[in-house]
């Protein structure tokens, strides 16, 4: 299909589309949850493989400790998830997490939970039986509130589903539509008697991420502990800094998530296909963000202190 020319856009704070300049892109096929969930084992995987050539930028998000309850999808099937190379480690970790849930005290220690959070242990015990929902809707918190994926519509929503992925301590790498249950496992969790999660994920996750990076621009918004599970060669990283009146700057901690979520929303929905850090920065600036280059593969979002 020939490329078509459209005006690039960004989304302002009210969710309105701001048209800017002409760019070239190729249209994405429509995908619905019914398509993802149906057509037998592995159907979602086959669909993503078919549309992989349409993606030009991948925004890699961190997961969240908190997750939305419930779901309308069937119980977990590893063969319904993207990137089957990761299935052996996924299976090991899911089984270990379910077994660990049989010992509430051990679960608290391994997962860093208090007695008031025993419901998280119960979630883990029910991983195989719980309903699923698309990964992009499972995670919640500051970053995902700013991303506000549920408010995206039409072609913008389609682009977001193609471009967004989540780094997960339990599943390694999830695409936006991958159906997952609620669970509790963080990158820093230490499962009793087992190697660290980084030691287990790196050998299998890094080749997958390298393969993606060879074909797509990756904007890595993960926190340090999740980035340690598998590095992405050549990925663009983003730091959020607060600038004081005297010009000095310091790293923003908690609220950096909101600004990374805003950037993710812009990149997920834009009709542009950025190919480097300069192009990513240009998209953010057109939406009113102050962004500076900090090297070939690094950007800084600057906020007033």
C-alpha positions, -999 to +999 in steps of 0.1 A: +000+000+000+015+034-009+024+057+019+001+086+026+008+121+039-010+134+069-004+162+094+015+152+125-002+158+158+003+158+195-023+156+223-027+185+247-037+183+284-073+182+274-069+153+250-073+175+220-054+168+188-029+195+178-020+194+141+015+205+132+034+195+101+031+169+073+049+136+078+047+102+060+034+071+076+018+038+067-016+030+080-021+003+107-046-024+105-076-023+130-073-046+159-100-053+185-100-073+218-123-099+201-096-104+175-069-108+202-089-132+224-103-154+196-093-178+169-076-204+189-043-208+207-016-184+196-039-162+176-028-130+193+008-140+186+002-146+149-016-113+146+012-094+161+038-111+139+017-102+109+016-065+119+052-063+132+064-047+100+041-017+106+058-006+138+086+019+137+089+030+173+084+010+205+079+027+238+090+004+266+071+012+299+078+000+334+050-020+351+033-009+383+032-024+417-006-017+418-028-034+392-065-033+382-086-061+396-107-085+375-109-087+338-131-101+310-105-124+293-100-161+299-075-174+324-038-171+317-024-189+287+013-184+281+009-194+244-014-163+240+015-139+249+039-123+225+076-134+223+074-172+228+112-173+234+104-160+269+079-188+277+102-212+296+112-185+321+076-173+323+064-208+332+091-213+358+083-180+375+046-183+374+048-218+390+072-206+416+051-177+425+019-198+428+038-223+450+052-195+472+017-182+478+010-213+498+033-198+525+020-164+533+049-155+556+075-165+530+056-145+504+057-114+525+094-117+529+102-124+493+078-098+479+084-071+505+048-071+517+032-063+550+003-083+567-021-056+554-011-066+518-020-103+521-045-098+493-015-096+470-005-131+481-040-143+474-037-128+439-006-148+432-022-180+444-050-175+418-028-166+388-039-196+368-076-191+375-080-154+375-095-135+345-072-116+323-072-082+306-049-065+281-016-056+297-019-019+289-051-018+310-039-041+338-013-016+352-022+015+370-005+043+390+010+077+382+026+069+348-005+050+336-028+077+347-009+102+326-008+078+297-046+073+300-047+047+273-084+040+278-092+075+265-075+069+232-098+064+202-097+053+166-064+053+147-046+068+177-056+039+199-044+014+172-010+031+170-008+030+208-015-008+209+012-013+183+038+009+199+035+003+236+051-025+256+057-032+292+087-047+309+076-072+335+093-091+363+070-120+358+065-121+320+097-104+307+082-083+279+045-078+272+028-061+242-001-038+249-028-064+241-012-094+258-038-108+282-025-111+318-040-116+353-033-095+383-002-106+402+025-092+425+062-096+416+087-067+414+121-066+397+137-065+431+119-094+446+140-124+457+123-158+453+136-182+480+165-203+470+165-190+434+188-167+414+179-131+411+153-121+385+180-102+365+202-133+363+173-153+350+159-128+326+190-114+310+201-144+289+167-147+272+153-112+274+183-093+260+184-112+227+146-104+222+152-067+230+182-066+207+162-080+178+135-054+183+161-026+186+176-037+153+144-029+135+127-003+155+135+028+176+131+019+212+123+046+238+131+030+271+111+045+300+117+017+325+132+024+359+166+011+367+156-022+383+135-031+353+161-020+328+185-043+346+164-073+336+174-068+300+193-039+284+182-025+250+211-016+227+208+019+213+176+027+232+167+063+239+165+069+277+147+097+294+155+115+326+133+141+343+151+170+359+139+199+380+157+232+373+160+258+401+160+296+396+199+295+398+201+271+369+211+241+390+192+208+383+184+177+402+167+144+393+129+143+399+119+110+416+082+103+421+067+128+397+090+117+369+064+090+362+037+115+353+060+132+327+072+099+313+035+089+310+028+121+291+057+115+267+045+079+262+011+091+252+025+115+227+048+089+211+021+063+211-004+084+192+017+105+169+014+099+131+052+106+129+077+078+129+106+091+149+139+075+140+163+091+166+164+111+198+161+144+179+128+134+164+115+122+197+124+155+213+107+174+185+074+156+191+076+164+228+085+201+222+056+206+198+033+195+227+048+221+250+074+199+269+109+213+275+132+186+263+169+187+258+194+163+242+219+147+266+238+126+242+231+105+211+206+083+229+195+103+259+169+130+265+161+152+296+127+166+304+132+199+322+107+211+348+107+242+370+117+234+406 
